[in-house]
Amino acid sequence: MAFETVTVETDLLLIGGGMAACGAAVEAAYWAKKNNLKVTLIDKAAVDRSGAVAMGLSAINQYVDLKSGNNTIKDYVDYVRNDLMGITREDLVANIARHVDATVHLFEKWGLPIWTDEEGNYVHEGRWQLMINGESYKVIVAEAAKNAIGLDNIYERIFIVDPLMKDGKCVGAVGFSTREEKFYIFKAKATLAAMGGAVHVFKPRSTGEGLGRAWYPPWNTGSSTYFCLKAGAEQTCHEVRFIPIRFKDGYGPVGAWFLLFKSRATNAFGGNYMVERTDELQKWGPYGKVKPIPANLRNWLGMLDIAEGKGPIYMRTEEAIQKLADVYKDDPKGYKKKMKELENEAWEDFLDMTISQAILWASTNTAPEERSSEIAAAEPYFIGSHSGASGSWVSGPEDIQTDETRDEYFWGYANMSTTPALFCAGDASGASSHKFSSGSVTEGRIVGKSAIKYIVENPDYPGVDDAQIEALREMILKPLEVFAEHSPKTSDPDISPDYIRPKMFMFRLQKIMDEYAGGVSAQFSTNKYQLERALELLNFLKEDSLKLAAEDLHELMRVWENVHRMWQAEIHVRTMLFREETRWPGYYFRADTPTMVEGEWDAFANAIYHPDTEEWEMKKRPVKYIFKDM
């Protein structure tokens, strides 16, 4: 194929079209205009429906509500630290928490409907959550981003593969159009990685015709991790994969049921594992005693019931709705009205964000006010913005640091990785979980301002090595050549000794991770020997990745998505192997090191890939507290 080469020069390059990238676009545009700078955004999809919030959302999960005085920044930091079993960057969490309320108010200004009560106050799902009519949540935020930087500065349907590097500094990125035969070179003074987390690294519960069904969007393919690893940026918390409990098969959310409807979950025999297994919580140090109970420990108690043959686990929707309606039992008219209202809210929760769950209810004749629904632990995901923590090790803000944290957590520009000029936000930044959608936009805004400051103070345009670009071009387009050369030699283009197609490659990756790295079929358990075997098999897979083939541009994107997933898998296995304890039962269990080891392992497990030598470096970083003892 005769690909046209398109070169784009800009000051700030934003890679990704999700909430973090949109937040960065809004904020960066403001500061760029003041300094006569250009901001460019690239998305592999279309910004309106890109990212984890693409299908909609029924709640904003981070609103600290500082103005009311009911909560403080310390309260939110405490919540995040406890949920992650003590492993979190308090400076990063606090920086988002102190700005997130303003972001939420921007959403409302832009047109997002936030639920209010009769007095005009926001309706809370829980302490930190606000209920919204969020089917168009992403569209609203995307519109603000597009208005801020201008449509001429947005490149959609461009898949970014690798970073451009010069003397250890990130100077842009390269990729290709998924619609036209064009190879893109983006040159920039600073770059934001905001390409989401990773799905389908592990074999999903949904297979066959349901293969693309997942809780976290399947187009999140580990691109943030791959890009930052290839740029030499230090990574953190890649052992902390997230396993959400969701309504089984449709992956519908459970938050509204637990927090808004005050529902409970029971095993098939009616036992409430959160009550019957409270003794188990005492085994997990101080984190078994905090409220709310950490998400992974809630998972773990249910998993113990499943292991004992007490499944399935059910969300008692009918019980929750009945209890809420019973308040009106002496008023038949009021009771009927309340029941109808609760039924509507139950369905709306899914219709706002997980339509497939509503379809599943309808197709199985499930009326939530009449019968329970099965819930289950999903397959593992890699996500730095929810209850996971994987991502890049980034600089915190200067003003929050203490004398003890400054040398460890701060190196000049907020949210810059250890690679100069490479910034990270959303699922790309690690150790700062529970930012969700509003916090991701907030973190993007933090990066937007910080990156422009970096460019103003480092205004020289970086040089780019033409030989490096040509080598990347050849590598990226090679799968097309492999298919063109070898496919005529076989009677079935899906089967050849000379190449492997990306879907089959993905299945092979998922089998390795599922069986050896603690996936669904292994009941989320692994050990040192299983992990070492996983690395051996991943090495064979990496060798075979050189024979990946693509029939067209769409399949070329699938090739590189699955290469990115493979790198996400490797750093996950290496980091789990490095951390010789079990700290997050319910996310994964190291059967050979089954307990939490405070003192030795209350530390960050970090990894660096050195592209020049192709070697991995594993290291501990200390957890430094800023708010814990206040």
C-alpha positions in Angstrom: 0.0 0.0 0.0 1.3 3.4 -0.9 0.6 5.3 2.3 0.7 9.1 2.3 2.8 10.6 5.1 1.1 13.4 7.0 3.1 15.5 9.4 1.4 17.7 12.0 3.4 20.1 14.2 1.8 21.4 17.4 2.8 22.6 20.8 0.6 20.4 23.0 -0.5 17.0 21.7 -3.4 15.3 23.5 -3.8 11.6 22.7 -7.2 10.2 23.5 -10.8 11.3 23.3 -12.2 10.3 26.7 -13.0 12.4 29.8 -9.4 13.2 30.7 -8.4 14.3 27.3 -11.6 16.5 27.0 -10.8 18.1 30.4 -7.2 18.8 29.2 -8.5 20.3 26.0 -10.8 22.7 27.8 -8.2 23.9 30.2 -5.2 23.9 27.9 -7.1 25.9 25.3 -7.5 28.7 27.8 -3.9 28.9 28.8 -2.6 28.3 25.2 -4.6 31.2 23.9 -2.8 33.5 26.4 0.6 32.2 25.2 -0.2 31.9 21.5 0.2 28.1 21.5 -1.5 25.4 19.5 -3.3 22.4 21.1 -4.0 19.3 19.0 -6.2 16.3 20.0 -6.1 12.8 18.4 -8.7 10.2 19.0 -8.9 6.7 17.5 -12.7 7.0 17.5 -15.0 10.0 17.5 -14.8 12.3 20.5 -18.5 12.5 21.1 -18.8 8.9 22.1 -15.2 8.0 23.0 -13.9 6.7 26.3 -15.4 4.9 29.3 -18.4 7.2 29.5 -19.4 6.7 25.8 -22.6 4.9 26.5 -23.7 7.2 29.3 -23.6 7.2 33.1 -26.3 7.3 35.8 -24.1 8.9 38.5 -21.1 11.2 39.0 -19.0 9.2 41.5 -16.7 11.9 42.8 -18.2 15.1 44.2 -16.5 16.1 47.5 -19.0 18.9 48.3 -16.4 21.0 50.1 -18.7 24.1 50.1 -21.2 22.4 52.4 -18.6 21.6 55.0 -19.9 18.1 55.3 -16.7 16.7 53.8 -13.0 17.7 53.6 -10.2 16.8 51.3 -8.8 14.7 54.0 -12.0 12.7 54.2 -11.7 11.8 50.5 -8.1 10.9 50.8 -8.8 8.7 53.7 -11.6 7.0 51.8 -9.3 6.3 48.8 -6.3 5.1 50.9 -8.5 2.7 52.9 -10.2 1.3 49.7 -6.7 0.6 48.2 -5.5 -1.1 51.4 -3.1 1.7 52.2 -1.4 2.0 48.8 -2.1 5.4 47.2 -0.5 8.7 46.3 -2.2 11.1 48.7 -0.8 14.2 46.9 -2.4 13.2 43.6 -5.7 12.2 45.2 -5.9 15.5 47.1 -5.1 17.5 44.1 -8.0 16.1 42.2 -10.3 16.3 45.2 -9.8 20.0 45.8 -10.7 20.9 42.2 -13.4 18.3 41.3 -16.4 20.2 42.6 -15.7 23.1 40.2 -15.6 20.6 37.4 -19.0 19.2 38.3 -20.4 22.7 38.3 -19.0 23.1 34.8 -20.8 20.0 33.7 -24.1 21.5 35.0 -23.3 24.8 33.2 -22.6 22.9 30.0 -26.1 21.3 30.2 -25.7 18.1 32.2 -29.0 17.3 34.1 -28.0 16.6 37.8 -30.8 15.3 40.0 -32.1 17.8 42.6 -34.6 17.4 45.4 -37.6 19.7 46.3 -35.2 22.1 48.0 -32.9 22.3 45.0 -30.1 20.3 46.6 -28.2 17.6 44.6 -29.5 14.1 45.1 -26.7 11.9 46.4 -26.5 8.2 45.6 -23.9 7.8 48.4 -21.5 10.1 50.3 -19.5 11.0 47.2 -21.9 10.3 44.4 -24.5 12.4 42.6 -27.4 11.0 40.5 -27.6 12.4 36.9 -29.5 11.9 33.7 -26.3 10.9 32.0 -27.1 9.3 28.6 -25.5 12.3 26.9 -22.9 13.0 29.5 -19.9 12.4 27.2 -21.5 14.3 24.3 -21.9 17.3 26.6 -18.3 17.2 27.8 -17.0 16.5 24.2 -18.8 19.6 22.9 -17.0 21.7 25.5 -13.7 20.3 24.4 -14.4 20.8 20.7 -15.5 24.3 21.2 -12.4 25.1 23.3 -9.7 23.9 20.8 -11.6 24.1 17.5 -12.6 21.3 15.1 -9.5 22.0 12.9 -7.3 20.9 15.8 -9.0 17.5 16.3 -8.0 14.4 14.4 -10.4 11.5 14.6 -10.1 7.9 13.5 -6.3 8.1 14.0 -4.7 5.2 15.9 -1.6 6.2 17.7 0.9 3.3 18.1 4.3 4.5 19.4 5.8 7.6 21.0 8.5 9.7 19.2 11.6 10.0 21.3 14.6 12.3 21.2 17.4 12.2 23.8 15.1 10.5 26.4 12.3 13.1 25.9 8.9 12.5 24.3 8.6 14.7 21.3 5.3 13.4 19.8 3.7 10.3 18.4 3.1 8.2 15.2 0.2 6.3 14.0 -2.2 5.8 11.1 -5.7 6.6 9.9 -8.2 3.8 10.2 -10.1 5.2 7.2 -7.5 6.3 4.7 -4.1 5.1 3.7 -2.2 7.8 5.7 0.7 7.5 8.1 0.7 10.3 10.7 3.6 12.0 12.4 2.7 14.3 15.2 5.5 16.5 16.5 5.0 18.3 19.8 6.7 20.1 22.7 4.6 18.2 25.2 2.3 15.2 25.0 -0.6 13.9 27.1 -1.2 10.2 27.2 -4.9 9.6 27.9 -5.8 6.5 25.9 -7.7 4.7 28.6 -7.1 1.4 30.5 -7.3 -2.1 29.2 -10.1 -4.7 28.6 -9.9 -8.2 27.1 -6.4 -8.9 28.4 -8.1 -11.7 30.3 -10.7 -14.1 28.9 -14.1 -12.5 29.5 -17.1 -14.2 31.1 -19.0 -13.3 27.9 -17.8 -15.5 25.0 -19.1 -16.3 21.5 -21.6 -13.8 20.3 -21.2 -11.9 23.5 -17.4 -11.5 23.2 -17.5 -7.7 23.0 -19.6 -7.4 26.1 -17.6 -6.1 29.1 -18.1 -3.8 32.0 -15.3 -1.5 30.9 -15.5 -0.5 27.1 -13.7 -3.1 25.0 -11.9 -0.5 22.9 -9.7 0.3 25.9 -6.7 -1.8 24.9 -3.7 -0.9 27.1 -2.5 1.8 24.8 -1.7 4.2 27.6 0.5 1.6 29.3 2.2 0.6 26.0 2.9 4.2 24.9 4.4 5.2 28.3 6.4 2.0 28.6 7.9 2.5 25.2 8.8 6.1 26.2 10.6 4.7 29.3 8.2 6.2 31.8 8.1 4.5 35.2 4.9 2.6 36.0 3.1 1.9 39.2 0.4 -0.3 40.7 0.1 -2.6 37.7 -0.7 -5.5 40.0 -3.8 -3.7 41.1 -6.2 -4.9 38.5 -9.9 -4.2 39.2 -12.6 -6.8 39.3 -16.1 -5.2 39.7 -19.1 -7.0 40.9 -21.8 -6.5 38.3 -25.2 -7.9 37.3 -24.2 -11.1 35.6 -23.9 -11.2 31.7 -25.2 -7.7 31.2 -22.6 -6.1 33.4 -25.1 -3.7 34.8 -23.9 -1.5 37.7 -24.6 -2.4 41.3 -23.8 1.0 42.9 -27.3 2.5 42.8 -28.7 -0.7 44.2 -26.4 -0.8 47.2 -26.2 3.0 47.8 -29.5 4.5 46.6 -31.9 1.5 47.0 -30.1 0.1 50.1 -30.2 -3.4 48.7 -28.3 -6.4 50.0 -26.7 -9.3 48.2 -27.2 -12.9 49.4 -26.0 -16.3 48.3 -28.4 -18.9 46.8 -29.3 -20.1 50.3 -30.3 -16.7 51.5 -27.1 -16.1 53.5 -25.7 -12.6 53.7 -22.0 -13.1 53.2 -21.3 -9.5 54.4 -22.7 -10.5 57.8 -21.8 -14.2 58.0 -18.1 -13.7 57.1 -17.2 -10.6 59.1 -14.5 -12.6 61.0 -12.6 -12.9 57.7 -12.2 -9.2 57.6 -10.1 -9.3 60.7 -7.3 -11.0 58.7 -6.7 -8.0 56.6 -5.2 -5.6 59.1 -6.7 -2.2 59.7 -8.5 -2.2 56.3 -10.9 -4.9 57.4 -12.2 -2.6 60.1 -12.7 0.6 58.0 -16.1 1.8 56.7 -16.9 1.5 53.9 -15.3 -1.9 53.6 -12.8 -1.9 50.7 -14.2 -3.0 47.4 -11.8 -5.9 47.1 -12.7 -7.3 50.5 -16.4 -7.1 49.7 -15.6 -9.1 46.5 -13.5 -11.6 48.6 -16.3 -12.4 51.0 -18.7 -13.3 48.1 -15.9 -15.3 46.4 -15.5 -17.4 49.5 -19.2 -18.3 49.3 -18.8 -19.2 45.6 -15.8 -21.4 46.5 -17.9 -23.2 49.1 -20.7 -24.0 46.6 -23.2 -21.4 47.8 -23.7 -19.6 44.5 -25.1 -18.0 42.6 -25.0 -14.6 44.4 -28.2 -12.5 44.1 -29.0 -8.8 44.4 -32.2 -8.7 46.3 -33.9 -6.1 44.2 -37.4 -7.1 45.1 -36.6 -6.8 48.8 -35.0 -3.4 48.5 -37.9 -1.9 46.4 -40.5 -3.3 48.8 -38.8 -1.9 51.9 -38.6 1.6 50.3 -42.3 1.4 49.3 -43.4 0.1 52.6 -43.0 3.5 54.1 -46.3 4.3 52.2 -48.1 1.1 53.0 -50.9 3.0 55.0 -51.5 5.2 51.9 -52.6 3.0 49.0 -52.4 5.8 46.5 -49.0 7.0 47.7 -47.8 3.3 47.8 -48.7 2.7 44.2 -47.1 6.0 43.2 -43.9 5.2 45.1 -43.7 1.7 43.6 -44.0 3.1 40.1 -41.3 5.7 40.8 -38.9 3.0 42.2 -39.5 0.7 39.2 -38.7 3.6 36.8 -35.5 4.5 38.7 -34.4 0.8 38.6 -34.8 0.7 34.8 -33.4 4.2 34.3 -30.2 3.3 36.1 -29.4 0.8 33.3 -30.9 2.8 30.4 -28.6 5.7 31.3 -25.4 3.7 31.1 -25.8 -0.1 30.5 -28.6 -0.6 28.1 -27.6 -4.3 27.6 -28.7 -5.0 31.2 -32.1 -3.6 30.6 -32.4 -5.7 27.5 -31.3 -8.8 29.5 -34.0 -8.1 32.1 -36.6 -7.7 29.4 -35.6 -10.8 27.5 -35.6 -13.0 30.7 -38.9 -11.6 32.0 -37.2 -10.1 35.0 -39.2 -7.5 36.9 -36.8 -6.2 39.6 -39.7 -5.5 42.0 -40.7 -9.2 41.8 -37.5 -11.2 41.7 -33.8 -11.1 42.5 -31.1 -10.8 39.8 -27.8 -12.7 39.7 -24.6 -10.8 40.2 -21.0 -12.0 39.7 -17.4 -10.9 39.7 -16.3 -9.8 36.3 -13.0 -10.6 34.6 -10.0 -8.4 35.5 -9.6 -4.9 34.1 -6.7 -2.4 34.2 -8.0 1.0 35.1 -6.4 3.9 37.0 -9.6 6.0 37.5 -11.9 3.6 39.3 -11.1 1.1 42.1 -7.9 0.0 40.4 -4.7 2.0 40.4 -2.5 1.0 37.4 -0.8 3.7 35.4 2.3 5.9 35.2 4.2 7.3 38.1 3.6 11.0 37.8 4.7 14.2 39.6 2.4 15.6 42.2 1.6 19.3 42.8 4.3 21.3 44.5 2.1 23.1 47.1 0.7 19.9 48.7 4.1 18.3 49.3 5.7 18.0 52.7 9.4 17.9 53.5 9.1 14.1 53.6 7.3 13.7 50.3 8.9 16.4 48.1 11.9 14.3 46.9 9.8 11.3 46.1 6.6 12.8 44.7 7.5 16.0 43.0 9.8 16.8 40.0 8.6 20.1 38.6 5.3 19.8 36.7 2.0 18.3 37.9 1.2 15.0 36.3 4.4 14.8 34.2 5.7 11.2 34.1 9.4 10.4 34.7 9.9 10.9 30.9 10.3 14.6 30.2 7.4 16.2 28.3 5.2 13.2 28.7 2.1 13.9 30.9 -0.6 11.4 32.0 -4.2 11.6 33.1 -7.2 9.4 33.6 -6.5 5.7 33.4 -3.0 6.6 32.2 -1.9 8.0 35.6 -1.4 5.5 38.5 -1.8 5.4 42.3 -4.6 7.9 42.3 -7.8 5.9 42.0 -11.4 6.8 42.6 -11.4 9.8 40.3 -14.0 8.3 38.1 -15.5 10.5 35.3 -15.5 13.9 37.1 -12.1 13.3 38.6 -10.6 12.3 35.2 -11.9 15.5 33.6 -10.4 17.3 36.6 -7.1 15.6 36.2 -7.1 16.4 32.5 -7.6 20.1 33.5 -4.7 19.9 35.9 -2.5 18.5 33.0 -3.8 21.1 30.6 -2.5 23.9 32.7 0.7 22.1 33.8 1.7 21.1 30.3 1.2 24.6 28.9 3.4 25.9 31.8 6.0 23.3 30.8 5.9 24.5 27.1 6.2 28.1 28.1 9.3 27.3 30.2 10.7 24.9 27.6 9.9 26.6 24.3 12.5 25.1 22.0 11.0 22.8 19.3 12.4 19.3 19.7 14.3 17.7 16.8 13.0 14.4 15.4 15.2 11.6 14.0 14.0 10.8 10.4 15.6 7.3 10.7 13.5 6.6 13.8 10.3 7.7 12.0 11.1 5.5 9.0 11.7 2.5 11.3 8.4 3.0 13.1 6.6 3.4 9.8 8.0 0.1 8.5 7.1 -1.7 11.8 3.6 -0.3 12.0 2.6 -1.1 8.5 4.3 -4.5 8.3 1.2 -6.6 9.1 -0.4 -5.4 5.9 2.6 -6.6 3.9 2.6 -9.9 5.8 -1.1 -10.6 4.8 -0.6 -9.4 1.2 2.4 -11.7 0.7 1.1 -14.9 2.4 -2.7 -14.9 2.2 -2.7 -16.1 -1.5 -0.9 -19.2 -0.4 -3.7 -20.6 1.8 -7.2 -21.8 1.0 -8.5 -20.1 4.2 -7.0 -16.7 4.9 -7.7 -17.2 8.6 -5.3 -20.1 8.8 -1.7 -20.0 7.7 1.7 -21.2 9.0 3.1 -17.8 7.9 1.0 -15.4 10.0 -1.5 -15.0 12.8 -4.5 -12.8 12.7 -5.2 -10.4 15.7 -8.4 -12.1 16.9 -6.7 -15.5 17.3 -3.7 -13.7 18.9 -6.1 -12.1 21.4 -7.6 -15.5 22.3 -4.1 -16.9 22.9 -3.3 -13.9 25.2 -6.5 -14.3 27.1 -6.0 -18.1 27.6 -2.5 -17.4 29.1 -3.7 -14.7 31.4 -6.9 -16.5 32.5 -5.2 -19.8 33.4 -1.9 -18.6 34.8 -2.4 -15.0 36.0 -5.5 -15.4 38.1 -8.5 -15.1 35.7 -12.1 -16.2 36.1 -11.4 -19.9 35.4 -8.6 -19.9 38.1 -11.0 -18.3 40.6 -8.7 -15.2 40.5 -5.9 -17.2 42.2 -2.2 -17.6 41.1 1.3 -18.2 42.5 4.9 -17.7 41.7 5.2 -20.7 39.5 2.0 -19.9 37.6 3.3 -16.3 37.0 6.7 -17.5 35.8 5.0 -19.9 33.4 2.8 -16.9 32.2 6.0 -14.9 31.5 7.4 -17.8 29.5 4.3 -18.1 27.4 4.1 -14.4 26.9 7.6 -14.4 25.6 6.6 -16.9 23.0 3.6 -14.8 22.2 5.8 -11.7 21.8 8.0 -13.6 19.3 4.9 -14.5 17.3 3.6 -10.9 17.4 6.1 -10.2 14.6 4.0 -12.4 12.4 0.7 -10.6 13.0 -1.2 -9.9 9.7 -3.8 -7.4 8.7 -6.1 -7.5 5.7 -7.2 -3.9 5.9 -6.8 -0.7 8.0 -9.4 -1.8 10.5 -7.6 -5.1 11.1 -4.3 -3.2 11.3 -5.8 -1.3 14.3 -6.8 -4.6 15.8 -3.2 -5.8 15.4 -1.8 -2.9 17.4 -4.5 -3.0 20.0 -3.6 -6.6 20.8 0.1 -5.8 20.8 -0.7 -3.1 23.4 -2.8 -5.6 25.4 0.2 -8.0 25.4 2.5 -5.4 26.9 -0.2 -4.6 29.5 -0.3 -8.3 30.3 3.4 -8.6 30.8 3.8 -5.6 33.2 0.9 -7.0 35.2 2.4 -10.4 35.5 5.9 -9.0 36.4 4.4 -6.7 39.0 2.3 -9.4 40.7 5.4 -11.6 40.7 7.4 -8.8 42.3 4.9 -8.1 45.1 5.4 -11.1 47.4 2.2 -10.8 49.4 -1.6 -10.9 48.9 -2.9 -7.4 49.6 -6.0 -7.3 47.4 -7.9 -10.6 47.9 -11.0 -10.2 45.7 -8.9 -8.7 42.9 -6.3 -11.5 43.0 -4.9 -14.0 45.5 -1.3 -15.2 45.6 -1.7 -18.6 47.1 2.0 -19.0 47.8 2.1 -15.7 49.7 -1.5 -15.6 51.1 -1.3 -12.8 53.7 -0.7 -9.1 53.7 2.8 -8.2 54.8 2.7 -4.7 56.4 6.1 -3.0 56.9 7.8 -4.8 54.1 5.1 -4.4 51.4 3.2 -1.2 52.4 5.0 0.2 49.4 4.4 0.9 45.7 5.5 -1.9 43.3 6.9 0.0 40.3 8.3 -1.0 36.9 10.4 0.6 34.2 11.0 -0.8 30.7 14.3 0.4 29.2 13.7 0.5 25.4 17.4 0.9 24.6 18.3 -2.4 26.3 14.9 -4.1 26.3 15.3 -4.9 30.0 12.8 -4.5 32.8 13.6 -2.9 36.2 11.4 -3.5 39.2 11.6 -1.3 42.3 9.8 -0.4 45.5 8.7 3.2 46.1 7.7 4.2 49.7 4.2 5.2 50.6 4.3 8.7 52.1 1.4 10.0 54.2 0.3 13.6 54.1 -3.2 13.4 55.5 -3.3 10.1 57.4 -2.2 11.4 60.8 -3.8 14.9 60.6 
